[in-house]
Amino acid sequence: MSIKVRIPTPLQKLTEGKAEVEVEAKDVRGLIEDLDKNFPGIKDRLCDDKGRIRRFINIYVNEEDVRFLQQDSTPLIDGDEVSIIPAIAGG
């Protein structure tokens, strides 16, 4: 099962400069684990010390926010597209 993941610019230094990678995962939690296996350190940037997705990290599966789905238990199927988007603050 191949899932396409779009990596934001601030995290691309962890993915060898790649803006898009492919992972094998059944859900968002597995996607984060697979990303970390292939690109060590990325999980620490996405998840807090309890393993939950950080508040300022938005993850979308096929343009739907996982916070309104099943969060990190949101299931994935072959061909899904996931976007990781860090929140931007300012004024």
Secondary structure per residue as TSV (DSSP state, phi and psi in degrees):
chain	resnum	aa	ss	phi	psi
A	1	M	-	360.0	121.9
A	2	S	-	-110.6	123.5
A	3	I	E	-115.1	128.5
A	4	K	E	-87.2	130.3
A	5	V	E	-121.9	124.1
A	6	R	E	-89.5	126.1
A	7	I	-	-102.8	128.5
A	8	P	-	-70.3	153.3
A	9	T	G	-49.4	-45.0
A	10	P	G	-62.0	-22.0
A	11	L	G	-99.2	-5.4
A	12	Q	T	-66.5	-20.5
A	13	K	T	-65.9	-23.6
A	14	L	T	-85.0	-19.5
A	15	T	T	-106.6	28.2
A	16	E	T	59.3	33.2
A	17	G	T	82.4	3.3
A	18	K	-	-80.4	131.2
A	19	A	S	-86.3	-15.3
A	20	E	E	-145.7	133.5
A	21	V	E	-133.6	166.1
A	22	E	E	-119.4	140.4
A	23	V	E	-132.7	166.9
A	24	E	-	-112.8	120.2
A	25	A	-	-161.6	151.1
A	26	K	S	-95.7	-20.8
A	27	D	B	-152.2	175.8
A	28	V	H	-63.1	-38.2
A	29	R	H	-59.3	-44.9
A	30	G	H	-65.3	-34.6
A	31	L	H	-61.9	-45.4
A	32	I	H	-64.2	-40.6
A	33	E	H	-63.5	-43.2
A	34	D	H	-67.2	-39.2
A	35	L	H	-58.9	-45.1
A	36	D	H	-68.1	-31.8
A	37	K	H	-65.8	-40.3
A	38	N	H	-86.0	-26.8
A	39	F	S	-135.7	77.5
A	40	P	T	-51.6	136.1
A	41	G	T	101.5	-16.6
A	42	I	H	-70.3	-32.7
A	43	K	H	-62.0	-39.3
A	44	D	H	-61.7	-28.7
A	45	R	H	-81.5	-24.7
A	46	L	H	-95.7	-29.1
A	47	C	B	-122.7	151.8
A	48	D	-	-81.3	-175.0
A	49	D	T	-69.9	-11.0
A	50	K	T	-98.0	2.1
A	51	G	S	86.4	5.7
A	52	R	-	-88.2	149.1
A	53	I	B	-60.7	129.8
A	54	R	-	-60.3	149.1
A	55	R	T	-59.2	-34.0
A	56	F	T	-91.3	8.0
A	57	I	E	-107.8	123.3
A	58	N	E	-106.1	130.4
A	59	I	E	-120.7	128.1
A	60	Y	E	-117.1	134.2
A	61	V	E	-110.2	115.4
A	62	N	T	50.6	46.0
A	63	E	T	70.4	13.6
A	64	E	E	-112.7	128.8
A	65	D	E	-66.4	125.7
A	66	V	G	-64.7	-19.1
A	67	R	G	-64.5	-25.6
A	68	F	G	-101.2	4.0
A	69	L	T	-108.4	-117.8
A	70	Q	T	-117.6	27.9
A	71	Q	G	50.9	-129.4
A	72	D	G	-76.4	-4.6
A	73	S	G	-93.3	3.1
A	74	T	-	-58.0	121.2
A	75	P	B	-69.9	151.5
A	76	L	-	-123.1	147.1
A	77	I	-	-127.8	162.0
A	78	D	T	-51.5	129.9
A	79	G	T	94.7	-8.0
A	80	D	-	-62.3	153.6
A	81	E	E	-120.4	127.5
A	82	V	E	-115.9	134.3
A	83	S	E	-116.9	131.6
A	84	I	E	-105.7	121.7
A	85	I	E	-131.4	113.7
A	86	P	E	-73.8	140.1
A	87	A	-	-66.4	146.5
A	88	I	-	-119.0	127.3
A	89	A	-	-115.0	159.9
A	90	G	-	156.9	-173.5
A	91	G	-	-169.2	360.0
